[in-house]
Amino acid sequence: MFESFRHSNGLLPLMLGVTGHRDLRPEDLPELRKQTTRVLGDIRKRWIKQQGKTSGSLYLLSGMAAGADQLAAECAM
């Protein structure tokens, strides 16, 4: 299914899936954005380190529903 994502070196990228609540409290959004960005950045750094390269292919899969799905997609971009 993901063969089209395979790199010339034979490695597949890391695919992250996200799901969560739709009704996020507005007062929580700044901290949720901060923590989500931090976690995604940490995962990316670890993936790159494991691959031994300066960049690594990492994809975020989201249903793009309102709330947590969209927040994670915004942070990943």
Stockholm file with secondary structure:
# STOCKHOLM 1.0

chainA/1-77         MFESFRHSNGLLPLMLGVTGHRDLRPEDLPELRKQTTRVLGDIRKRWIKQQGKTSGSLYLLSGMAAGADQLAAECAM
#=GR chainA/1-77 SS CCGGGCCTTSCCCEEEEECCCSCCCGGGHHHHHHHHHHHHHHHHHHHHHHHTSSCCCEEEEECCCTTHHHHHHHHHC
#=GC SS_cons        CCGGGCCTTSCCCEEEEECCCSCCCGGGHHHHHHHHHHHHHHHHHHHHHHHTSSCCCEEEEECCCTTHHHHHHHHHC
//
